[in-house]
Amino acid sequence: MISIVSYGVGNISSIANMFRHIGVAAQVVDSASAIASVSKLVLPGVGAFDYGLARLRENGMADALGEAVLGKRIPCLGICLGMQLMCRSSEEGMSLGLGWIDAHVRRFQLPADSQLKVPHMGWNTLKLHRDDGLVPRDDHRQRFYFVHSYQVQCSNPTDVVATASHGHEFVAAFSRDNIHGVQFHPEKSHRYGMALMKRFAEL
């Protein structure tokens, strides 16, 4: 059973629908007590870093998530803002992140004469850096849908699974032990997204 964390940040219905579409049982959890009994977690999110953290912390879900992910080593997939919340800090806000991954979140800085825009929005192809249970290296043209203005910078290069390019390379996916994060939206990424979510369900 996949448990999708609901904390008032982002639309979780599309993620739940994607899991159901691929035949994977999924439920929504919205309390610390519910998180205490999960077997696999998805931490989604869109919007501002500080607001997302405040919503997780105001009802004890941040501590419950830490116990599940760091204490019990429950597999967890962070999507978009969810991935960024797993990091230590963000230039978008003042709050400390969950700190599960030694990484910081920076705003995209593009040259003044760049034709590219921020936010980075649309389809992009991954550059795979190492084998991973979610993003295998046997397909080097995997395309996913992105919407973000901030990018993750990992302190440990071995945590980086894949990068994409928007003016420069940025981290598109990271992984350490049971902790996985993707900057893109697999629930909006058609067959590649479905394949990734199926692999997560099978971990």
Secondary structure, DSSP 4 states (H G I P E B T S, - for coil): -EEEE-SSSS--HHHHHHHHHTT--EEEE-SHHHHTT-SSEEE---S-HHHHHHHHHHTTHHHHHHIIIIIS---EEEETHHHHHTSSEETT-SS----SSSEEEEE----TT-S--SSEEEEEE-EE-S--SSS-TT-TT-EEEEEESEEEEESSGGGEEEEEESSSEEEEEEEETTEEEESSBGGGSHHHHHHHHHHHHH-
